[in-house]
Amino acid sequence: MPKADSTVLVIDDDVELRNSIGRLLRSVGFVSQLFASVSDFLKSDPPEGPTCLVLDVRLQGQSGLDLQRELAAANRQLPIIFITAHGDIPMSVQAMKGGAIEFPPKPFRDQELLDAIQLGLARDRARRESEAGLIALRARFASLSPREREIMIQVARGRLSKQIAGDMGITEATVKVHRSHAMRKMNARSLPEFGRMAAKLDLVPEKSWAGMLSAGRSVCGCVSYLPMRVRHLSLGSTRAESLEFVKAWAGRG
C-alpha cells in the first residue's frame, strides 16, 4: 500500500493519458497532482513528503528534458520517470545521465509504471531520511566542545590516543576521556561508527570504494542484459549508441 505522505506528480499535455494515469494512481491509493504543462507545474507548491514525477518527454512549450535540467540547476532533487511515444537513444541517454529512474515507452503497462513510481518514492523517502539524519548529526557535532571536535577529527584520521596526546600537549588519559565524551554525545557505539560520522560531516575524506557493476547492469555485457522496459530503445540503434545508453542506465543508481 502507498504511504499516505507520498505524492505522485504527473505532467502530460495529452488530457486523456493524463487523466488515465490519474485514475490508475487513485485506484491503488496514490495521492496525485496532474499538470498539463511545465509552467502549471512550476506554479504549484512542492509536496512536503516523498515525491516522484511522471513526465512526458515531448511537451508543448518547455520539454520534459528542459524541466529536468531546470530542476537540477535549482538543486531540486526529484525522481523522474520519463514517458514517451518517440524515445530514441540520444534522448534516453540524456534523461538517464540527468538522473531519470525509468524511461518506459507509450503505451506502457500499468504495473510497469506503478513499479517505477514505487521505486521513485522509495528513493525520495530514503534521500529525505538521509538529509534529516545529517541535520541531526550536525546538531550533535555542534554540541561538542572545541577539544572534543578536534579529537574526533584526529581519531577519524586514524591517529592513536598517544599521538593525539603528543600533538595537543595533554595526557593520553585525557584524550580518552574527551573521546569518550564525544562518542557519547554523537551516539557513536564504536570507533568505526565514530569515524563514519566524521566522514559524513566531511571532517575527513570519505573512503572511495571501486566496485564492479552488478551482473544485470554491467556495461561489459551486451544489451540483452538490460530489462525489457529499456531494451527496446536499443533496437535499430548503432552499437556505439547502444553502449552509450547501457552506460547511462548502469550509472543511474
Backbone as CSV, one residue per row, in Angstrom:
resi,resn,N_x,N_y,N_z,CA_x,CA_y,CA_z,C_x,C_y,C_z
1,MET,0.830,-1.205,0.000,0.000,0.000,0.000,0.867,1.258,0.000
2,PRO,0.492,2.245,-0.848,1.230,3.510,-0.840,1.133,4.198,0.513
3,LYS,2.191,4.890,0.912,2.178,5.607,2.177,1.454,6.938,2.003
4,ALA,0.700,7.324,3.039,-0.202,8.466,2.931,0.531,9.772,2.686
5,ASP,1.797,9.874,3.083,2.502,11.146,2.958,3.194,11.322,1.616
6,SER,3.037,10.368,0.701,3.730,10.441,-0.589,2.805,10.992,-1.673
7,THR,3.416,11.617,-2.691,2.654,12.241,-3.776,3.309,11.929,-5.112
8,VAL,2.473,11.629,-6.100,2.953,11.406,-7.463,2.509,12.584,-8.316
9,LEU,3.473,13.247,-8.948,3.195,14.363,-9.840,3.215,13.869,-11.281
10,VAL,2.276,14.315,-12.078,2.188,13.875,-13.470,2.103,15.100,-14.370
11,ILE,2.996,15.180,-15.350,2.945,16.257,-16.337,2.833,15.629,-17.723
12,ASP,1.694,15.846,-18.381,1.478,15.329,-19.741,0.427,16.205,-20.408
13,ASP,0.704,16.670,-21.631,-0.254,17.546,-22.302,-1.353,16.781,-23.020
14,ASP,-1.296,15.447,-22.997,-2.369,14.608,-23.533,-3.399,14.410,-22.426
15,VAL,-4.530,15.100,-22.521,-5.504,15.092,-21.440,-6.032,13.696,-21.147
16,GLU,-6.240,12.893,-22.204,-6.764,11.542,-21.977,-5.767,10.679,-21.232
17,LEU,-4.508,10.723,-21.638,-3.485,9.928,-20.954,-3.268,10.445,-19.540
18,ARG,-3.249,11.751,-19.382,-3.037,12.340,-18.053,-4.138,11.899,-17.083
19,ASN,-5.373,11.951,-17.541,-6.482,11.530,-16.688,-6.472,10.023,-16.454
20,SER,-6.018,9.268,-17.454,-5.933,7.817,-17.296,-4.908,7.449,-16.231
21,ILE,-3.772,8.128,-16.246,-2.754,7.881,-15.216,-3.296,8.285,-13.847
22,GLY,-4.029,9.398,-13.809,-4.616,9.837,-12.548,-5.580,8.803,-11.986
23,ARG,-6.390,8.203,-12.848,-7.330,7.169,-12.392,-6.585,5.940,-11.892
24,LEU,-5.527,5.573,-12.607,-4.723,4.420,-12.185,-4.130,4.657,-10.802
25,LEU,-3.590,5.835,-10.580,-2.965,6.147,-9.293,-3.995,6.141,-8.168
26,ARG,-5.165,6.711,-8.429,-6.210,6.716,-7.402,-6.687,5.308,-7.089
27,SER,-6.724,4.441,-8.099,-7.234,3.083,-7.903,-6.362,2.265,-6.957
28,VAL,-5.083,2.631,-6.847,-4.188,1.892,-5.951,-3.831,2.709,-4.707
29,GLY,-4.483,3.847,-4.536,-4.320,4.607,-3.296,-3.271,5.698,-3.308
30,PHE,-2.733,6.046,-4.479,-1.739,7.114,-4.537,-2.411,8.481,-4.526
31,VAL,-1.801,9.436,-3.820,-2.184,10.831,-3.936,-1.443,11.402,-5.141
32,SER,-2.157,12.075,-6.025,-1.511,12.571,-7.239,-1.896,14.014,-7.516
33,GLN,-1.041,14.693,-8.274,-1.318,16.031,-8.783,-1.032,15.997,-10.271
34,LEU,-1.998,16.422,-11.084,-1.892,16.339,-12.536,-1.702,17.731,-13.131
35,PHE,-0.773,17.828,-14.090,-0.482,19.109,-14.733,-0.456,18.922,-16.250
36,ALA,-0.950,19.941,-16.958,-0.968,19.878,-18.418,0.302,20.433,-19.033
37,SER,1.096,21.155,-18.239,2.305,21.782,-18.789,3.333,21.976,-17.688
38,VAL,4.550,22.234,-18.121,5.627,22.515,-17.171,5.340,23.801,-16.410
39,SER,4.806,24.804,-17.098,4.524,26.080,-16.430,3.505,25.905,-15.312
40,ASP,2.483,25.071,-15.545,1.499,24.811,-14.484,2.170,24.137,-13.291
41,PHE,3.065,23.211,-13.580,3.777,22.508,-12.515,4.632,23.474,-11.693
42,LEU,5.341,24.367,-12.370,6.242,25.282,-11.677,5.495,26.300,-10.818
43,LYS,4.231,26.522,-11.116,3.432,27.445,-10.316,2.930,26.807,-9.024
44,SER,3.005,25.488,-8.930,2.457,24.772,-7.781,3.477,24.714,-6.638
45,ASP,2.976,24.485,-5.432,3.850,24.326,-4.270,4.337,22.879,-4.192
46,PRO,5.613,22.658,-3.934,6.133,21.284,-3.839,5.500,20.538,-2.669
47,PRO,5.161,19.271,-2.848,4.653,18.468,-1.726,5.710,18.356,-0.642
48,GLU,5.270,18.176,0.589,6.212,18.111,1.706,6.797,16.713,1.901
49,GLY,6.071,15.688,1.499,6.535,14.324,1.711,7.240,13.754,0.493
50,PRO,7.590,12.457,0.530,8.242,11.792,-0.600,7.439,11.980,-1.887
51,THR,8.160,12.276,-2.956,7.524,12.651,-4.221,8.278,12.036,-5.387
52,CYS,7.556,11.725,-6.456,8.221,11.415,-7.718,7.403,12.029,-8.849
53,LEU,8.042,12.182,-9.993,7.436,12.887,-11.119,7.347,11.969,-12.332
54,VAL,6.133,11.823,-12.866,5.923,11.132,-14.144,5.844,12.219,-15.201
55,LEU,6.775,12.215,-16.129,6.973,13.362,-17.023,7.069,12.932,-18.480
56,ASP,6.229,13.530,-19.318,6.313,13.280,-20.756,7.528,14.027,-21.309
57,VAL,8.269,13.358,-22.164,9.466,13.992,-22.731,9.088,15.122,-23.674
58,ARG,8.145,14.847,-24.557,7.775,15.826,-25.576,6.503,16.551,-25.149
59,LEU,6.666,17.797,-24.741,5.547,18.623,-24.321,5.520,19.894,-25.152
60,GLN,4.350,20.478,-25.294,4.262,21.763,-25.971,4.924,22.822,-25.092
61,GLY,5.712,23.670,-25.704,6.453,24.670,-24.932,7.716,24.056,-24.353
62,GLN,7.883,24.156,-23.058,9.073,23.618,-22.398,8.985,22.098,-22.345
63,SER,10.048,21.412,-22.767,10.028,19.953,-22.823,10.348,19.334,-21.465
64,GLY,10.122,18.022,-21.387,10.453,17.310,-20.162,11.935,17.369,-19.838
65,LEU,12.774,17.262,-20.863,14.220,17.323,-20.646,14.645,18.722,-20.187
66,ASP,13.973,19.750,-20.699,14.255,21.115,-20.248,13.945,21.248,-18.761
67,LEU,12.816,20.671,-18.352,12.441,20.739,-16.936,13.438,19.971,-16.083
68,GLN,13.902,18.831,-16.554,14.892,18.058,-15.805,16.136,18.887,-15.550
69,ARG,16.602,19.588,-16.568,17.786,20.447,-16.419,17.500,21.609,-15.459
70,GLU,16.316,22.175,-15.527,15.963,23.294,-14.647,15.914,22.852,-13.191
71,LEU,15.349,21.679,-12.945,15.293,21.162,-11.574,16.685,20.893,-11.035
72,ALA,17.553,20.344,-11.896,18.935,20.066,-11.471,19.667,21.363,-11.150
73,ALA,19.461,22.395,-11.972,20.126,23.680,-11.742,19.659,24.323,-10.433
74,ALA,18.397,24.064,-10.062,17.843,24.608,-8.827,18.120,23.698,-7.638
75,ASN,18.858,22.607,-7.878,19.175,21.626,-6.839,17.910,21.061,-6.197
76,ARG,16.881,20.914,-6.991,15.630,20.299,-6.518,15.671,18.829,-6.917
77,GLN,15.902,17.988,-5.961,16.068,16.565,-6.234,14.702,15.894,-6.280
78,LEU,14.331,15.465,-7.458,13.016,14.874,-7.671,13.152,13.676,-8.607
79,PRO,12.878,12.469,-8.130,12.962,11.293,-9.015,12.002,11.439,-10.194
80,ILE,12.518,11.208,-11.392,11.718,11.409,-12.600,11.566,10.105,-13.367
81,ILE,10.338,9.831,-13.790,10.036,8.714,-14.679,9.574,9.336,-15.985
82,PHE,10.386,9.218,-17.018,10.021,9.782,-18.317,9.125,8.813,-19.073
83,ILE,8.111,9.337,-19.740,7.281,8.531,-20.628,7.276,9.207,-21.988
84,THR,7.289,8.409,-23.038,7.310,8.986,-24.378,6.885,7.958,-25.408
85,ALA,6.313,8.451,-26.476,5.970,7.592,-27.609,7.035,7.686,-28.694
86,HIS,8.018,8.533,-28.471,9.029,8.775,-29.507,10.436,8.753,-28.917
87,GLY,10.741,7.740,-28.104,12.055,7.665,-27.499,13.126,7.233,-28.475
88,ASP,14.330,7.747,-28.291,15.473,7.304,-29.077,16.685,7.259,-28.158
89,ILE,17.780,6.732,-28.673,18.967,6.540,-27.847,19.529,7.856,-27.298
90,PRO,19.789,8.876,-28.113,20.338,10.120,-27.558,19.442,10.730,-26.482
91,MET,18.133,10.686,-26.712,17.207,11.250,-25.730,17.251,10.467,-24.424
92,SER,17.260,9.139,-24.531,17.266,8.304,-23.325,18.577,8.456,-22.557
93,VAL,19.693,8.580,-23.278,20.986,8.789,-22.627,20.972,10.089,-21.842
94,GLN,20.455,11.140,-22.463,20.393,12.433,-21.785,19.533,12.350,-20.528
95,ALA,18.403,11.670,-20.628,17.500,11.544,-19.480,18.141,10.745,-18.357
96,MET,18.771,9.616,-18.697,19.384,8.767,-17.678,20.567,9.460,-17.016
97,LYS,21.378,10.156,-17.800,22.507,10.878,-17.223,22.027,11.981,-16.294
98,GLY,20.833,12.498,-16.574,20.263,13.521,-15.717,19.610,12.969,-14.468
99,GLY,19.615,11.633,-14.321,19.094,11.021,-13.098,17.734,10.378,-13.215
100,ALA,17.207,10.246,-14.434,15.894,9.612,-14.593,15.927,8.174,-14.082
101,ILE,14.819,7.744,-13.484,14.736,6.393,-12.941,14.413,5.379,-14.027
102,GLU,13.387,5.683,-14.810,12.950,4.777,-15.866,12.552,5.588,-17.084
103,PHE,12.410,4.875,-18.226,12.076,5.525,-19.489,11.100,4.635,-20.250
104,PRO,9.929,4.315,-19.675,9.001,3.403,-20.348,8.365,4.048,-21.574
105,PRO,8.193,3.282,-22.643,7.571,3.826,-23.853,6.054,3.769,-23.758
106,LYS,5.400,4.662,-24.466,3.954,4.578,-24.615,3.666,3.616,-25.781
107,PRO,2.666,2.762,-25.647,1.853,2.522,-24.450,2.617,1.623,-23.476
108,PHE,2.520,1.913,-22.190,3.210,1.126,-21.171,2.179,0.355,-20.364
109,ARG,2.639,-0.697,-19.720,1.761,-1.486,-18.862,1.557,-0.756,-17.531
110,ASP,0.362,-0.867,-16.990,0.064,-0.204,-15.720,1.054,-0.604,-14.634
111,GLN,1.328,-1.908,-14.525,2.204,-2.379,-13.460,3.629,-1.877,-13.651
112,GLU,4.044,-1.738,-14.901,5.388,-1.212,-15.179,5.526,0.204,-14.638
113,LEU,4.514,1.016,-14.860,4.549,2.396,-14.364,4.469,2.416,-12.842
114,LEU,3.606,1.599,-12.269,3.459,1.566,-10.808,4.747,1.113,-10.130
115,ASP,5.421,0.135,-10.724,6.695,-0.324,-10.153,7.725,0.800,-10.161
116,ALA,7.774,1.546,-11.273,8.728,2.658,-11.372,8.392,3.743,-10.346
117,ILE,7.122,4.005,-10.154,6.694,5.012,-9.179,7.078,4.586,-7.766
118,GLN,6.860,3.314,-7.444,7.241,2.811,-6.119,8.736,2.992,-5.891
119,LEU,9.530,2.704,-6.926,10.977,2.881,-6.826,11.333,4.345,-6.604
120,GLY,10.699,5.230,-7.360,10.978,6.653,-7.224,10.629,7.184,-5.845
121,LEU,9.479,6.783,-5.330,9.070,7.232,-3.996,9.990,6.684,-2.916
122,ALA,10.409,5.419,-3.080,11.321,4.826,-2.096,12.651,5.573,-2.080
123,ARG,13.146,5.948,-3.250,14.410,6.685,-3.319,14.279,8.072,-2.692
124,ASP,13.158,8.730,-2.971,12.997,10.071,-2.421,12.814,10.008,-0.912
125,ARG,12.127,8.982,-0.430,11.965,8.817,1.014,13.330,8.591,1.678
126,ALA,14.148,7.728,1.052,15.478,7.451,1.600,16.341,8.712,1.598
127,ARG,16.240,9.506,0.531,17.015,10.753,0.466,16.602,11.705,1.571
128,ARG,15.303,11.839,1.781,14.814,12.745,2.821,15.247,12.276,4.206
129,GLU,15.185,10.972,4.433,15.610,10.443,5.730,17.101,10.662,5.940
130,SER,17.877,10.503,4.854,19.316,10.723,4.945,19.624,12.180,5.258
131,GLU,18.913,13.092,4.617,19.130,14.521,4.874,18.747,14.884,6.305
132,ALA,17.638,14.302,6.791,17.219,14.574,8.166,18.252,14.025,9.151
133,GLY,18.799,12.844,8.827,19.832,12.266,9.687,21.089,13.119,9.724
134,LEU,21.449,13.699,8.584,22.640,14.547,8.523,22.438,15.831,9.331
135,ILE,21.230,16.378,9.290,20.926,17.576,10.082,21.079,17.270,11.571
136,ALA,20.561,16.103,11.977,20.669,15.704,13.384,22.129,15.459,13.769
137,LEU,22.905,14.882,12.834,24.317,14.614,13.096,25.091,15.925,13.269
138,ARG,24.778,16.911,12.442,25.437,18.207,12.556,25.093,18.882,13.888
139,ALA,23.855,18.699,14.319,23.456,19.292,15.601,24.223,18.653,16.758
140,ARG,24.418,17.330,16.685,25.170,16.659,17.751,26.633,17.092,17.727
141,PHE,27.194,17.256,16.527,28.580,17.707,16.425,28.736,19.118,16.994
142,ALA,27.728,19.952,16.768,27.781,21.327,17.287,27.763,21.357,18.805
143,SER,27.253,20.279,19.431,27.206,20.236,20.893,28.553,19.870,21.513
144,LEU,29.526,19.440,20.710,30.840,19.068,21.233,31.645,20.317,21.598
145,SER,32.524,20.154,22.545,33.449,21.241,22.872,34.512,21.315,21.781
146,PRO,35.229,22.431,21.658,36.287,22.531,20.640,37.309,21.402,20.748
147,ARG,37.698,21.033,21.953,38.680,19.957,22.117,38.099,18.613,21.696
148,GLU,36.829,18.371,22.015,36.191,17.115,21.612,36.085,17.022,20.083
149,ARG,35.818,18.145,19.436,35.755,18.158,17.972,37.112,17.811,17.366
150,GLU,38.152,18.428,17.902,39.486,18.165,17.377,39.881,16.713,17.576
151,ILE,39.559,16.162,18.716,39.897,14.756,18.979,39.082,13.839,18.066
152,MET,37.838,14.182,17.811,37.030,13.376,16.883,37.676,13.343,15.502
153,ILE,38.128,14.484,15.039,38.777,14.551,13.724,40.059,13.723,13.713
154,GLN,40.859,13.840,14.744,42.113,13.093,14.795,41.867,11.590,14.878
155,VAL,40.865,11.191,15.646,40.524,9.760,15.730,40.083,9.253,14.362
156,ALA,39.257,10.057,13.667,38.765,9.658,12.350,39.903,9.541,11.338
157,ARG,40.978,10.287,11.559,42.142,10.213,10.662,43.015,9.007,10.964
158,GLY,42.644,8.267,12.013,43.373,7.046,12.336,44.520,7.224,13.305
159,ARG,44.599,8.376,13.931,45.698,8.614,14.864,45.400,7.978,16.217
160,LEU,46.430,7.475,16.862,46.300,6.829,18.157,46.184,7.867,19.265
161,SER,45.622,7.438,20.394,45.462,8.354,21.536,46.800,8.940,21.959
162,LYS,47.855,8.113,21.929,49.187,8.587,22.317,49.677,9.682,21.380
163,GLN,49.414,9.509,20.073,49.839,10.504,19.088,49.055,11.802,19.259
164,ILE,47.744,11.677,19.477,46.896,12.849,19.661,47.341,13.621,20.910
165,ALA,47.644,12.864,21.973,48.092,13.498,23.219,49.361,14.297,22.998
166,GLY,50.305,13.733,22.245,51.553,14.434,21.961,51.331,15.696,21.163
167,ASP,50.432,15.622,20.179,50.146,16.792,19.341,49.480,17.912,20.135
168,MET,48.603,17.518,21.065,47.804,18.515,21.782,48.423,18.924,23.120
169,GLY,49.485,18.240,23.530,50.144,18.581,24.781,49.334,18.222,26.005
170,ILE,48.614,17.106,25.922,47.824,16.634,27.055,48.153,15.158,27.273
171,THR,47.633,14.581,28.325,47.930,13.185,28.593,47.046,12.266,27.753
172,GLU,47.524,11.047,27.594,46.753,10.057,26.846,45.418,9.776,27.536
173,ALA,45.429,9.756,28.866,44.194,9.512,29.612,43.170,10.619,29.347
174,THR,43.654,11.854,29.239,42.749,12.980,28.971,42.135,12.858,27.577
175,VAL,42.948,12.422,26.621,42.438,12.204,25.262,41.301,11.183,25.288
176,LYS,41.508,10.097,26.024,40.495,9.045,26.079,39.212,9.527,26.740
177,VAL,39.350,10.396,27.756,38.162,10.951,28.407,37.378,11.821,27.429
178,HIS,38.080,12.708,26.716,37.411,13.573,25.745,36.790,12.747,24.612
179,ARG,37.512,11.710,24.176,36.986,10.843,23.116,35.703,10.153,23.570
180,SER,35.700,9.679,24.819,34.522,9.018,25.366,33.337,9.961,25.436
181,HIS,33.598,11.194,25.878,32.525,12.187,25.956,31.982,12.498,24.556
182,ALA,32.889,12.637,23.601,32.474,12.960,22.231,31.648,11.822,21.629
183,MET,32.072,10.586,21.854,31.332,9.446,21.323,29.940,9.363,21.943
184,ARG,29.851,9.658,23.229,28.542,9.620,23.895,27.619,10.705,23.328
185,LYS,28.144,11.910,23.148,27.327,12.996,22.606,26.911,12.729,21.155
186,MET,27.777,12.047,20.404,27.475,11.752,18.999,26.628,10.481,18.833
187,ASN,26.392,9.773,19.937,25.666,8.491,19.894,26.404,7.452,19.053
188,ALA,27.716,7.498,19.110,28.547,6.526,18.389,28.821,5.328,19.285
189,ARG,28.480,4.137,18.818,28.639,2.932,19.631,30.010,2.288,19.473
190,SER,30.780,2.737,18.497,32.108,2.162,18.276,32.981,3.182,17.578
191,LEU,34.290,2.933,17.592,35.206,3.850,16.901,34.967,3.884,15.392
192,PRO,34.718,2.726,14.744,34.414,2.793,13.307,33.183,3.654,13.007
193,GLU,32.154,3.531,13.840,30.957,4.354,13.634,31.292,5.827,13.862
194,PHE,32.132,6.087,14.841,32.607,7.441,15.123,33.294,8.020,13.887
195,GLY,34.130,7.194,13.251,34.828,7.634,12.047,33.890,7.865,10.877
196,ARG,32.882,6.996,10.732,31.921,7.169,9.644,31.130,8.466,9.816
197,MET,30.830,8.791,11.058,30.134,10.054,11.322,30.988,11.238,10.884
198,ALA,32.266,11.169,11.171,33.178,12.249,10.780,33.223,12.380,9.259
199,ALA,33.197,11.235,8.558,33.212,11.266,7.092,31.927,11.884,6.552
200,LYS,30.790,11.534,7.151,29.517,12.107,6.705,29.487,13.609,6.903
201,LEU,30.181,14.072,7.935,30.243,15.512,8.213,31.332,16.210,7.406
202,ASP,32.011,15.439,6.549,33.109,15.981,5.720,34.252,16.517,6.566
203,LEU,34.449,15.915,7.731,35.578,16.307,8.581,36.865,15.652,8.101
204,VAL,36.717,14.507,7.457,37.845,13.785,6.868,37.379,13.239,5.525
205,PRO,38.306,12.964,4.596,37.908,12.402,3.306,37.265,11.032,3.495
206,GLU,36.148,10.831,2.822,35.484,9.536,2.908,36.176,8.563,1.960
207,LYS,36.324,7.315,2.389,36.998,6.324,1.550,36.220,6.094,0.264
208,SER,36.960,5.981,-0.809,36.341,5.730,-2.106,36.523,4.263,-2.467
209,TRP,35.433,3.586,-2.629,35.479,2.154,-2.933,35.204,1.934,-4.411
210,ALA,36.106,1.220,-5.095,35.902,0.890,-6.502,35.309,-0.504,-6.573
211,GLY,34.149,-0.628,-7.235,33.493,-1.940,-7.337,33.059,-2.219,-8.758
212,MET,32.823,-3.465,-9.016,32.315,-3.878,-10.316,30.811,-3.674,-10.353
213,LEU,30.294,-3.339,-11.503,28.850,-3.231,-11.649,28.229,-4.604,-11.474
214,SER,27.010,-4.625,-10.963,26.318,-5.905,-10.800,26.075,-6.523,-12.163
215,ALA,25.883,-7.827,-12.168,25.796,-8.557,-13.436,24.702,-8.009,-14.330
216,GLY,23.588,-7.605,-13.734,22.475,-7.121,-14.538,22.696,-5.744,-15.096
217,ARG,23.742,-5.015,-14.592,23.950,-3.652,-15.049,25.355,-3.452,-15.592
218,SER,26.062,-4.512,-15.854,27.440,-4.398,-16.328,27.476,-3.934,-17.771
219,VAL,28.341,-2.948,-18.037,28.480,-2.477,-19.407,29.378,-3.397,-20.214
220,CYS,29.961,-4.393,-19.569,30.789,-5.341,-20.292,29.931,-6.355,-21.034
221,GLY,28.673,-6.504,-20.587,27.780,-7.440,-21.241,27.129,-6.792,-22.437
222,CYS,26.286,-7.521,-23.099,25.592,-6.975,-24.256,24.265,-6.369,-23.802
223,VAL,23.548,-5.720,-24.740,22.318,-5.028,-24.419,21.250,-5.986,-23.926
224,SER,21.369,-7.272,-24.222,20.355,-8.237,-23.814,20.258,-8.376,-22.306
225,TYR,21.263,-7.879,-21.556,21.203,-7.935,-20.102,20.276,-6.863,-19.537
226,LEU,19.888,-5.894,-20.376,19.020,-4.829,-19.887,17.605,-5.338,-19.672
227,PRO,16.838,-4.702,-18.765,15.441,-5.075,-18.597,14.677,-4.803,-19.880
228,MET,13.578,-5.508,-20.092,12.789,-5.331,-21.292,12.295,-3.906,-21.442
229,ARG,12.032,-3.218,-20.304,11.467,-1.873,-20.369,12.419,-0.862,-20.968
230,VAL,13.721,-1.167,-20.981,14.652,-0.233,-21.612,15.339,-0.838,-22.817
231,ARG,15.228,-2.164,-22.967,15.940,-2.819,-24.065,15.426,-2.365,-25.413
232,HIS,14.127,-2.022,-25.478,13.540,-1.648,-26.755,14.215,-0.437,-27.370
233,LEU,14.792,0.413,-26.551,15.415,1.635,-27.057,16.686,1.356,-27.845
234,SER,17.249,0.162,-27.664,18.484,-0.152,-28.372,18.226,-0.703,-29.767
235,LEU,16.979,-1.093,-30.043,16.671,-1.704,-31.327,16.831,-0.679,-32.442
236,GLY,17.514,-1.048,-33.488,17.707,-0.167,-34.613,18.775,0.882,-34.400
237,SER,19.427,0.855,-33.264,20.463,1.845,-32.997,21.828,1.284,-33.357
238,THR,22.799,2.168,-33.434,24.151,1.715,-33.703,24.740,1.096,-32.454
239,ARG,25.835,0.341,-32.615,26.472,-0.296,-31.472,26.956,0.751,-30.480
240,ALA,27.512,1.859,-31.006,28.012,2.921,-30.123,26.880,3.560,-29.336
241,GLU,25.732,3.775,-30.000,24.592,4.359,-29.304,24.089,3.441,-28.209
242,SER,24.022,2.147,-28.517,23.545,1.183,-27.530,24.450,1.157,-26.308
243,LEU,25.766,1.147,-26.539,26.706,1.128,-25.432,26.589,2.388,-24.598
244,GLU,26.382,3.526,-25.241,26.217,4.784,-24.530,24.988,4.727,-23.621
245,PHE,23.903,4.134,-24.143,22.691,4.026,-23.334,22.892,3.081,-22.153
246,VAL,23.563,1.951,-22.396,23.809,0.988,-21.318,24.606,1.647,-20.204
247,LYS,25.624,2.416,-20.571,26.434,3.099,-19.568,25.594,4.069,-18.761
248,ALA,24.735,4.819,-19.450,23.893,5.787,-18.748,22.940,5.083,-17.805
249,TRP,22.338,3.981,-18.265,21.388,3.265,-17.415,22.087,2.631,-16.222
250,ALA,23.279,2.067,-16.459,24.013,1.395,-15.374,24.459,2.372,-14.321
251,GLY,24.713,3.604,-14.691,25.211,4.578,-13.729,24.153,5.394,-13.043
252,ARG,22.885,5.020,-13.220,21.808,5.832,-12.675,21.546,5.602,-11.216
253,GLY,22.043,4.479,-10.575,21.604,4.060,-9.259,22.047,4.946,-8.140
